[in-house]
């Protein structure tokens, strides 16, 4: 959850402050999950490649004195790689559409909130626009904020680095 509020002509999103007079536009951006068919085809290709690689390694390395030990190690590695591929398949199939609240100022564009609820983001945009038009408007909300990946910012030649959220 993240706190979003307008107080004294400033939009606060968590710890970030956006003066309302600097906001040029607020918009909603939709990130769709990958298509199921593509995810399944990719998984199938990975499994077929894994089977082919396992068979080739088994036939090439399985000719020595430690034939059984070599085949066991290859089998364990193949099983571990299959488990990783299966985990990634399940995670991709469980992905849902996310909606971003993007605040555009005169200098840059920032994703302020990411949520699974399109209506919540739409209502937030409407409240922000009303606060820009009405100098006396104030509101405070708690919004579900979804973490969708690492944030990398670079302005000019000054790299702020990679900010990883745990």
C-alpha positions as CSV (number, residue, x, y, z in Angstrom):
1,X,0.0,0.0,0.0
2,X,1.1,3.5,-0.7
3,X,-0.2,6.8,0.5
4,X,-1.4,9.3,-2.2
5,X,-2.6,12.7,-1.1
6,X,-2.9,16.3,-2.2
7,X,-2.1,18.9,0.5
8,X,-1.3,22.6,0.0
9,X,-1.1,22.3,-3.8
10,X,1.4,19.4,-3.7
11,X,0.7,15.8,-4.8
12,X,2.4,13.3,-2.5
13,X,2.9,9.8,-3.7
14,X,4.6,7.9,-0.9
15,X,7.8,10.1,-0.3
16,X,7.7,11.7,-3.8
17,X,6.3,15.3,-4.1
18,X,4.9,16.8,-7.3
19,X,3.8,20.5,-7.1
20,X,0.4,20.6,-8.8
21,X,1.4,23.6,-11.0
22,X,4.2,21.5,-12.5
23,X,2.0,18.6,-13.6
24,X,1.3,18.8,-17.3
25,X,-0.6,15.5,-17.6
26,X,-1.6,12.5,-15.7
27,X,-2.5,9.3,-17.6
28,X,-3.1,5.6,-17.2
29,X,-0.9,3.1,-19.0
30,X,-1.8,-0.5,-19.3
31,X,0.8,-3.4,-19.2
32,X,-0.7,-6.6,-20.6
33,X,0.7,-10.0,-19.5
34,X,2.4,-12.1,-22.2
35,X,0.0,-14.2,-24.3
36,X,-0.5,-17.7,-23.0
37,X,0.2,-19.4,-26.3
38,X,3.6,-17.8,-26.6
39,X,4.5,-18.7,-23.1
40,X,3.6,-22.3,-23.6
41,X,5.4,-22.5,-26.9
42,X,8.5,-21.0,-25.3
43,X,8.3,-23.5,-22.5
44,X,7.9,-26.4,-25.0
45,X,11.0,-25.3,-26.9
46,X,13.0,-25.1,-23.7
47,X,12.0,-28.6,-22.7
48,X,12.8,-30.0,-26.2
49,X,16.1,-28.3,-26.2
50,X,16.8,-29.6,-22.7
51,X,16.0,-33.1,-23.7
52,X,18.2,-32.9,-26.8
53,X,21.1,-31.5,-24.9
54,X,20.7,-34.2,-22.2
55,X,20.7,-36.9,-24.7
56,X,23.7,-35.5,-26.5
57,X,25.7,-35.1,-23.3
58,X,24.7,-38.5,-22.1
59,X,25.9,-40.2,-25.3
60,X,29.1,-38.2,-25.5
61,X,30.2,-38.4,-21.8
62,X,28.7,-41.7,-21.0
63,X,31.4,-43.8,-22.6
64,X,34.0,-43.7,-19.8
65,X,34.6,-45.8,-16.7
66,X,32.3,-43.6,-14.6
67,X,29.4,-44.0,-17.0
68,X,26.6,-44.3,-14.4
69,X,27.9,-41.4,-12.2
70,X,28.1,-39.2,-15.3
71,X,24.6,-40.0,-16.4
72,X,23.3,-39.4,-12.8
73,X,24.9,-35.9,-12.7
74,X,23.6,-35.0,-16.2
75,X,20.1,-36.2,-15.1
76,X,20.2,-34.1,-11.9
77,X,21.3,-31.0,-13.8
78,X,18.6,-31.6,-16.5
79,X,16.0,-32.0,-13.7
80,X,17.1,-28.8,-12.0
81,X,16.9,-26.9,-15.3
82,X,13.4,-28.3,-16.0
83,X,12.3,-27.2,-12.5
84,X,13.5,-23.7,-13.2
85,X,11.7,-23.6,-16.6
86,X,8.5,-25.0,-15.0
87,X,8.6,-22.3,-12.3
88,X,9.1,-19.6,-14.9
89,X,6.1,-21.0,-16.8
90,X,3.8,-20.9,-13.8
91,X,4.9,-17.4,-12.9
92,X,4.2,-16.1,-16.4
93,X,0.9,-17.8,-16.6
94,X,-0.2,-16.2,-13.3
95,X,0.7,-12.7,-14.5
96,X,-2.2,-10.2,-14.5
97,X,-2.7,-6.9,-16.3
98,X,-1.3,-3.9,-14.3
99,X,-2.3,-0.3,-14.7
100,X,0.2,2.6,-14.2
101,X,-0.5,6.1,-13.1
102,X,2.0,8.2,-15.1
103,X,2.6,11.8,-13.9
104,X,4.1,13.9,-16.7
105,X,5.8,17.2,-15.7
106,X,7.4,19.8,-17.9
107,X,10.7,18.0,-17.6
108,X,10.0,14.2,-17.3
109,X,7.5,11.4,-17.0
110,X,7.3,9.3,-13.9
111,X,5.3,6.2,-13.0
112,X,3.8,7.1,-9.6
113,X,1.5,4.1,-8.9
114,X,1.1,0.6,-10.4
115,X,-2.1,-1.3,-9.5
116,X,-4.1,-4.2,-10.7
117,X,-7.3,-2.1,-10.4
118,X,-7.9,0.1,-13.4
119,X,-10.8,1.9,-11.8
120,X,-8.7,2.9,-8.8
121,X,-6.0,4.4,-11.1
122,X,-8.7,6.1,-13.2
123,X,-10.3,7.7,-10.0
124,X,-6.9,8.8,-8.9
125,X,-6.3,10.6,-12.2
126,X,-9.6,12.3,-11.9
127,X,-8.9,13.5,-8.3
128,X,-5.5,14.8,-9.4
129,X,-7.0,16.8,-12.3
130,X,-9.7,18.2,-10.0
131,X,-7.1,19.3,-7.5
132,X,-5.2,21.1,-10.3
133,X,-8.3,23.0,-11.2
134,X,-9.4,23.7,-7.6
135,X,-6.7,25.4,-5.4
136,X,-8.6,24.4,-2.2
137,X,-8.9,20.7,-3.0
138,X,-7.2,18.2,-0.7
139,X,-7.5,14.4,-0.5
140,X,-5.7,11.4,1.0
141,X,-6.0,7.8,-0.2
142,X,-4.2,4.5,0.3
143,X,-3.6,2.7,-2.9
144,X,-2.4,-0.8,-3.7
145,X,1.1,-0.4,-5.3
146,X,2.5,-3.4,-7.2
147,X,6.2,-3.8,-7.7
148,X,6.9,-4.7,-11.3
149,X,10.7,-4.7,-11.6
150,X,13.9,-2.8,-10.9
151,X,14.0,0.9,-11.5
152,X,16.8,2.3,-13.5
153,X,17.0,6.1,-13.9
154,X,19.5,8.1,-16.0
155,X,19.3,11.8,-16.6
156,X,21.9,13.1,-19.1
157,X,25.3,11.6,-18.3
158,X,24.5,11.2,-14.5
159,X,23.5,7.6,-13.9
160,X,21.7,7.1,-10.6
161,X,22.2,3.4,-10.8
162,X,19.9,0.5,-10.4
163,X,17.5,0.6,-7.5
164,X,16.4,-2.9,-6.5
165,X,13.4,-3.3,-4.3
166,X,13.3,-6.4,-2.1
